[in-house]
Amino acid sequence: MRSLPLAFFLSVAAAQAGADCVCRCVDGAVEAVCTNALDLRPVCPPAVCPVPPPRVEPIGPPTLPPIGTTRCRPEQVLNSASGRYEWRQLCR
């Protein structure tokens, strides 16, 4: 009976650990967007994304990529609430 609370705790912890990554349309294709570079990326199901507007990248200050990534650059990410693409800094 002691293993039941432990199993519940581990399942809740696993669900929360993956909650920092979501599947979004980025530059017209579905990919995982995570808030932490060390998070495990989920496998995103195929989806049809709207065509992004023409690329005119905003000019921003140079930044160092976070630990676990090699580069950061601005990319267009679909905002599911507004249905429009927004520029976001994504690191890989």
Contact map, one row per residue, 1 for C-alpha under 8 A:
11111000000000000000000000000000000000000000000000000000000000000000000000000000000000000000
11111100000000000000000000000000000000000000000000000000000000000000000000000000000000000000
11111110000000000000000000000000000000000000000000000000000000000000000000000000000000000000
11111111000000000000000000000000000000000000000000000000000000000000000000000000000000000000
11111111100000000000000000000000000000000000000000000000000000000000000000000000000000000000
01111111110000000000000000000000000000000000000000000000000000000000000000000000000000000000
00111111111000000000000000000000000000000000000000000000000000000000000000000000000000000000
00011111111100000000000000000000000000000000000000000000000000000000000000000000000000000000
00001111111110000000000000000000000000000000000000000000000000000000000000000000000000000000
00000111111111000000000000000000000000000000000000000000000000000000000000000000000000000000
00000011111111100000000000000000000000000000000000000000000000000000000000000000000000000000
00000001111111110000000000000000000000000000000000000000000000000000000000000000000000000000
00000000111111111000000000000000000000000000000000000000000000000000000000000000000000000000
00000000011111111100000000000000000000000000000000000000000000000000000000000000000000000000
00000000001111111110000000000000000000000000000000000000000000000000000000000000000000000000
00000000000111111111000000000000000000000000000000000000000000000000000000000000000000000000
00000000000011111111000000000000000000100000000000000000000000000000000000000000000000000000
00000000000001111111100000000000000000111100000000000000000000000000000000000000000000000000
00000000000000111111110000000000000000000000000000000000000000000000000000000000000000000000
00000000000000011111110000000000011100100000000000000000000000000000000000000000000000000000
00000000000000000111111000000001111000111100000000000000000000000000000000000000000000000000
00000000000000000011111100000001110000000100000000000000000000000000000000000000000000000000
00000000000000000000111110000111100000000101000000000000000000000000000000000000000000000000
00000000000000000000011111000111100000000000000000000000000000000000000000001100000000000000
00000000000000000000001111111110000000000000000010000000000000000000000000001100000000000000
00000000000000000000000111111110000000000000000000000000000000000000000000111100000000000000
00000000000000000000000011111000000000000000000000110000000000000000000000111000000000000000
00000000000000000000000011111100000000000000000011110000000000000000000000000000000000000000
00000000000000000000000011111110000000000000000110000000000000000000000000000000000000000000
00000000000000000000001111011111000000000001111110000000000000000000000000000000000000000000
00000000000000000000001111001111100000000001000000000000000000000000000000000000000000000000
00000000000000000000111100000111110000001111000000000000000000000000000000000000000000000000
00000000000000000000111100000011111000001000000000000000000000000000000000000000000000000100
00000000000000000001110000000001111110101000000000000000000000000000000000000000000000000000
00000000000000000001100000000000111110100000000000000000000000000000000000000000000000000000
00000000000000000001000000000000011111100000000000000000000000000000000000000000000000000000
00000000000000000000000000000000011111100000000000000000000000000111100000000000000000000011
00000000000000000000000000000000000111110000000000000000000000000001000000000000000000000000
00000000000000001101100000000000011111111000000000000000000000000000000000000000000000000000
00000000000000000100100000000000000001111100000000000000000000000000000000000000000000000000
00000000000000000100100000000001110000111110000000000000000000000000000000000000000000000000
00000000000000000100111000000001000000011111000000000000000000000000000000000000000000000000
00000000000000000000000000000001000000001111100000000000000000000000000000000000000000000000
00000000000000000000001000000111000000000111110000000000000000000000000000000000000000000000
00000000000000000000000000000100000000000011111000000000000000000000000000000000000000000000
00000000000000000000000000000100000000000001111100000000000000000000000000000000000000000000
00000000000000000000000000000100000000000000111110000000000000000000000000000000000000000000
00000000000000000000000000001100000000000000011111000000000000000000000000000000000000000000
00000000000000000000000010011100000000000000001111100000000000000000000000000000000000000000
00000000000000000000000000010000000000000000000111110000000000000000000000000000000000000000
00000000000000000000000000110000000000000000000011111000000000000000000000000000000000000000
00000000000000000000000000110000000000000000000001111100000000000000000000010000000010000000
00000000000000000000000000000000000000000000000000111110000000000000000000000000000010000000
00000000000000000000000000000000000000000000000000011111000000000000000000000000000000000000
00000000000000000000000000000000000000000000000000001111100000000000000000000000000000000000
00000000000000000000000000000000000000000000000000000111110000000000000000000000000000000000
00000000000000000000000000000000000000000000000000000011111000000000000001100000000000100000
00000000000000000000000000000000000000000000000000000001111100000000000001000000000000100000
00000000000000000000000000000000000000000000000000000000111110000000000000000000000000000000
00000000000000000000000000000000000000000000000000000000011111000000000000000000000000000000
00000000000000000000000000000000000000000000000000000000001111100000000000000000000000000000
00000000000000000000000000000000000000000000000000000000000111110000000000000000000000000000
00000000000000000000000000000000000000000000000000000000000011111000000100000000000000000000
00000000000000000000000000000000000000000000000000000000000001111100001100000000000000000000
00000000000000000000000000000000000000000000000000000000000000111110111100000000000000000010
00000000000000000000000000000000000010000000000000000000000000011111110000000000000000000010
00000000000000000000000000000000000010000000000000000000000000001111100000000000000000000000
00000000000000000000000000000000000011000000000000000000000000000111110000000000000000000000
00000000000000000000000000000000000010000000000000000000000000001111111100000000000000000011
00000000000000000000000000000000000000000000000000000000000000001101111100000000000000000011
00000000000000000000000000000000000000000000000000000000000000011000111110000000000000000011
00000000000000000000000000000000000000000000000000000000000000111000111111000000000000001111
00000000000000000000000000000000000000000000000000000000000000000000001111100000000000001110
00000000000000000000000000000000000000000000000000000000110000000000000111110000000000111100
00000000000000000000000001100000000000000000000000000000100000000000000011111000000000111100
00000000000000000000000001100000000000000000000000010000000000000000000001111100000011110000
00000000000000000000000111100000000000000000000000000000000000000000000000111110000011110000
00000000000000000000000111000000000000000000000000000000000000000000000000011111001111000000
00000000000000000000000000000000000000000000000000000000000000000000000000001111111111000000
00000000000000000000000000000000000000000000000000000000000000000000000000000111111100000000
00000000000000000000000000000000000000000000000000000000000000000000000000000011111000000000
00000000000000000000000000000000000000000000000000000000000000000000000000000011111100000000
00000000000000000000000000000000000000000000000000000000000000000000000000000111111110000000
00000000000000000000000000000000000000000000000000000000000000000000000000000111011111000000
00000000000000000000000000000000000000000000000000011000000000000000000000011110001111100000
00000000000000000000000000000000000000000000000000000000000000000000000000011110000111110000
00000000000000000000000000000000000000000000000000000000110000000000000001111000000011111000
00000000000000000000000000000000000000000000000000000000000000000000000001111000000001111100
00000000000000000000000000000000000000000000000000000000000000000000000111100000000000111110
00000000000000000000000000000000100000000000000000000000000000000000000111100000000000011111
00000000000000000000000000000000000010000000000000000000000000001100111110000000000000001111
00000000000000000000000000000000000010000000000000000000000000000000111100000000000000000111
